[in-house]
């Protein structure tokens, strides 16, 4: 499931992109220091994506109820 930032506010859009950039840098560092570190960075990135999606869904529900 791709993370869509279309419905995110402009402030959150920058933070989502920054978070993905950090995760990508950590993936590259994990490859440099040993592929075993990917066992840490990949689940961390998946958790980050799940939290980001939950925040988007919560924000969307708040907008609908207003």
C-alpha positions as CSV (number, residue, x, y, z in Angstrom):
1,X,0.0,0.0,0.0
2,X,1.7,3.2,-1.1
3,X,1.7,6.1,1.3
4,X,-0.3,9.0,-0.2
5,X,0.5,12.5,1.0
6,X,-2.2,14.1,-1.1
7,X,-4.6,14.6,1.8
8,X,-1.9,15.6,4.3
9,X,-1.5,19.3,5.3
10,X,1.4,21.1,3.8
11,X,3.3,21.1,7.1
12,X,2.8,17.3,7.4
13,X,3.8,16.7,3.8
14,X,7.3,18.0,4.5
15,X,7.7,15.9,7.6
16,X,6.6,12.7,5.8
17,X,9.1,13.3,3.1
18,X,11.8,14.0,5.6
19,X,11.0,10.9,7.6
20,X,11.3,8.8,4.4
21,X,14.6,10.4,3.6
22,X,15.9,9.5,7.0
23,X,14.7,5.9,6.6
24,X,16.3,5.7,3.2
25,X,19.6,7.0,4.6
26,X,19.5,4.4,7.4
27,X,18.9,1.7,4.8
28,X,21.9,2.8,2.8
29,X,24.0,2.9,6.0
30,X,22.8,-0.6,6.9
31,X,23.9,-1.9,3.6
32,X,27.3,-0.2,4.1
33,X,27.8,-1.6,7.6
34,X,26.3,-5.0,6.9
35,X,23.1,-6.3,5.4
36,X,22.0,-7.8,8.8
37,X,21.2,-4.2,10.0
38,X,18.4,-4.2,7.4
39,X,16.6,-6.5,9.8
40,X,16.4,-3.4,12.1
41,X,15.8,-0.6,9.5
42,X,13.1,-2.3,7.4
43,X,10.7,-3.0,10.3
44,X,11.4,0.4,11.7
45,X,10.5,2.0,8.3
46,X,7.3,-0.2,8.1
47,X,6.3,1.0,11.6
48,X,6.9,4.6,10.5
49,X,4.7,4.1,7.5
50,X,1.9,2.6,9.6
51,X,2.0,5.5,12.1
52,X,2.0,8.0,9.2
53,X,-1.0,6.3,7.6
54,X,-2.8,6.3,11.0
55,X,-2.2,10.0,11.4
56,X,-3.6,10.7,7.9
57,X,-6.7,8.6,8.6
58,X,-7.2,10.3,12.0
59,X,-6.8,13.8,10.4
60,X,-9.3,12.8,7.6
61,X,-11.8,11.6,10.2
62,X,-11.5,14.9,12.1
63,X,-12.1,16.9,9.0
64,X,-15.2,14.9,8.1
65,X,-16.7,15.3,11.6
66,X,-16.3,19.1,11.6
